[in-house]
Every structure is written in structure tokens, then in C-alpha cells.
């Protein structure tokens, strides 16, 4: 018995039991931030105020202010937004040294945009119908726009468009126009 106690004594006294190792620290990798997304879908309508610079073939062009209305519908597909819009601008821009005049422009627009949250950058193209004292003409246009939603119901923005018209009525006179507008829209 004394031998058993003597044998077990040194074993207990000399045994090495290492301290438990610290648990490894695992850092969670954050998930990538989702792409910013606003809500651009649905019907909208509003007003616009702009400035146009009109060049007419064979004579002097003109420039001036215009104002109008627009209405459209957009489909929000995540980061891509598509839409269609109809707009009308009333103008009183003198052409050909004041002998002719640009009265108004109607536009049917297609839009493709990039949703950046409360801001959207978009391209637009379509057909424009210009009425002048020389006659009316339909021609293509292209442009870019920027829209911003300060609230879910309101959209503020601007567009720059380039138009091309072959011949107004049967006058033999054509032209092109660059317009810039500021726009305010309400979403329904």
C-alpha cells in the first residue's frame, strides 16, 4: 500500500496538464452590399421648362424657351429601368430672321435607364413631330436624362435631346434642334 501511494504521489505531482488553448477567433466576412435600388416603376406625369437651339438649312436658325407636359410609364427590373413617354412642348422660337417660327413639338420616347437608388441615368430615343410656320415634319431624336427621387411620389430631373428634321412641309427647308429641359413629375 505504501508502494502504491509512493508510486501515485510522484505521478500526480509531476503530471503536466497544459492549459486549454484559446479558441480560434473567426471573423465573419460581411455580405456584399446590395446594389442600390430605387422604385422607378409605374405611371407618372409632370411639367417641363426648357431651352432650344434650332438650326435651319439655307437660312438662320433661332433659339429660345419652351414649356410643356409629359406622361409615361416605367418598368423597374432591378438595376435596369425601361419606359415609354409622350411629351409636348409649346415654343415660340423665331427662325429665318423672324420670318418663320417653331410652334410646338410632340415626342414619343422610349427609355432605358440604370437604377442607382434615388437617382437614375437614362438614354432616350424616339420620334418627334415639329410644327413650324413652314409646315410640320416628323424626325428622330436621341438624348440622355438624369432623374432624382426626393420622395417616393416626386421625381426631379433634366434631359438633353438632339432632333433631326429633313423637310418642314414641302418647303425644301429642314433643320435640327438641341433642347435642354428641367422636369418635375408626380408618380401615381
C-alpha positions in Angstrom: 0.0 0.0 0.0 2.8 2.3 0.8 4.3 1.4 -2.5 1.1 2.3 -4.3 0.9 5.6 -2.6 4.5 6.4 -3.3 4.1 5.4 -7.0 1.0 7.5 -7.3 2.4 10.5 -5.5 5.1 11.4 -7.9 2.8 10.8 -10.9 0.2 13.3 -9.6 2.8 15.8 -8.6 4.8 15.6 -11.8 2.0 15.3 -14.3 1.7 18.0 -16.9 -1.8 19.1 -17.9 -1.5 22.0 -20.4 -3.8 24.9 -20.1 -6.6 24.8 -22.5 -5.8 26.6 -25.8 -7.6 29.8 -26.7 -10.4 29.1 -29.1 -9.6 30.5 -32.6 -11.2 33.8 -33.4 -13.3 33.5 -36.5 -14.2 36.8 -38.1 -17.4 36.9 -40.1 -17.0 38.2 -43.7 -19.7 40.8 -44.3 -22.0 40.0 -47.2 -21.6 42.3 -50.2 -23.8 45.4 -50.0 -26.8 45.0 -52.3 -26.8 47.2 -55.3 -28.7 50.4 -54.7 -32.2 50.3 -55.9 -35.0 52.9 -56.1 -38.6 52.3 -57.0 -39.0 53.7 -60.5 -41.9 51.6 -61.8 -45.4 52.9 -62.6 -47.2 55.8 -64.1 -46.0 59.4 -63.8 -46.8 62.8 -65.3 -45.5 66.3 -65.0 -44.3 69.6 -66.4 -41.1 70.8 -68.0 -39.3 74.0 -68.8 -36.6 74.2 -71.4 -34.4 76.0 -73.9 -33.9 75.1 -77.6 -31.4 75.9 -80.2 -32.7 75.3 -83.7 -30.6 75.3 -86.9 -32.4 75.6 -90.3 -30.9 74.7 -93.6 -30.3 77.6 -96.0 -31.2 80.3 -93.5 -30.6 81.5 -90.0 -31.9 79.4 -87.1 -33.1 80.6 -83.7 -33.2 79.8 -80.0 -35.5 80.4 -77.1 -37.5 79.0 -74.2 -40.3 76.5 -74.3 -42.6 74.8 -71.8 -44.7 71.6 -71.8 -46.2 68.5 -70.3 -45.2 64.8 -70.2 -46.7 61.5 -69.1 -45.3 58.0 -69.1 -44.9 54.5 -67.6 -41.7 52.8 -66.4 -40.9 49.2 -65.6 -38.4 48.7 -62.8 -36.4 45.5 -63.3 -33.8 45.8 -60.6 -30.9 47.9 -61.8 -32.4 48.3 -65.2 -35.4 50.5 -65.9 -37.3 50.8 -69.2 -40.1 53.1 -70.1 -42.3 54.9 -72.6 -43.3 58.5 -72.5 -45.3 61.1 -74.5 -44.4 64.7 -74.2 -45.5 68.1 -75.6 -43.6 71.4 -75.7 -45.1 74.7 -76.7 -42.5 77.0 -78.2 -42.3 80.5 -79.7 -38.8 80.3 -81.3 -38.3 82.7 -84.2 -36.5 81.2 -87.3 -35.1 82.7 -90.5 -34.6 86.2 -89.1 -38.1 86.3 -87.6 -40.0 85.4 -90.7 -40.7 81.8 -89.6 -41.4 80.2 -86.3 -41.2 76.9 -84.4 -44.6 76.5 -82.7 -44.5 73.2 -80.9 -43.0 69.7 -80.7 -44.6 66.3 -79.8 -42.3 63.4 -78.8 -42.9 59.7 -78.4 -40.0 58.4 -76.3 -38.5 55.0 -75.4 -36.2 55.0 -72.3 -33.6 52.6 -70.9 -32.1 53.6 -67.6 -29.7 52.5 -64.8 -31.2 52.5 -61.3 -28.7 53.9 -58.8 -31.1 54.1 -55.9 -32.8 57.5 -55.7 -31.0 58.6 -58.9 -31.4 57.2 -62.4 -29.3 57.9 -65.5 -31.1 57.0 -68.8 -30.9 57.2 -72.5 -33.9 58.0 -74.6 -34.8 58.0 -78.3 -37.9 58.1 -80.5 -39.9 60.2 -82.9 -40.6 63.9 -82.7 -43.2 65.9 -84.7 -42.3 69.6 -85.0 -44.9 72.2 -86.2 -43.5 75.3 -87.8 -44.9 78.1 -90.0 -43.2 76.3 -92.9 -45.1 73.1 -92.2 -44.8 70.1 -90.0 -42.2 67.4 -90.0 -41.5 64.1 -88.1 -38.0 63.1 -87.4 -35.9 61.1 -85.0 -34.3 62.3 -81.8 -31.8 60.8 -79.2 -30.7 62.0 -75.8 -29.8 61.5 -72.2 -31.5 62.3 -68.9 -30.9 62.2 -65.2 -33.8 61.8 -62.7 -33.8 62.0 -58.9 -36.5 61.0 -56.4 -36.5 63.3 -53.4 -39.6 61.3 -52.1 -41.5 58.2 -53.3 -44.1 60.4 -55.1 -41.9 63.1 -56.8 -39.2 63.0 -59.5 -37.0 65.9 -60.5 -34.6 65.8 -63.4 -33.4 67.0 -66.7 -32.9 65.9 -70.3 -30.8 66.9 -73.3 -32.1 65.9 -76.7 -30.9 66.2 -80.3 -33.6 66.2 -83.1 -33.2 65.9 -86.9 -35.9 67.0 -89.4 -35.5 66.5 -93.1 -38.0 69.0 -94.5 -40.8 71.1 -92.9 -43.9 70.6 -95.0 -42.9 70.9 -98.7 -40.7 73.9 -98.1 -37.4 72.3 -99.1 -36.1 73.5 -95.7 -35.0 71.1 -93.0 -33.2 71.5 -89.7 -32.0 70.1 -86.4 -32.5 71.2 -82.8 -30.9 70.6 -79.5 -33.0 71.1 -76.4 -32.3 71.0 -72.7 -35.2 70.7 -70.1 -35.7 70.7 -66.4 -38.6 68.4 -65.4 -40.8 67.8 -62.3 -43.0 64.7 -62.2 -45.5 63.1 -59.9 -45.8 59.3 -59.6 -49.2 57.8 -59.4 
